[in-house]
């Protein structure tokens, strides 16, 4: 029977330390990403949308906001 030597951590504290670093980075990413708001905004309204089948695509923009201030707008065409 052949045995395969699997690598072992030299110190168990290394695994705990890297787990803590990964959790801290995940928390930081969540805090940063929670500050952004992305939505599709359409000009006109529900009444105007009823008269045009392509209204939702031709007259809408993808808007990214941070703290309520617009930082980007991409027209959806």
Order of alpha helices (4+ residues) and beta strands (2+ residues): alpha-beta-alpha-alpha-beta-beta
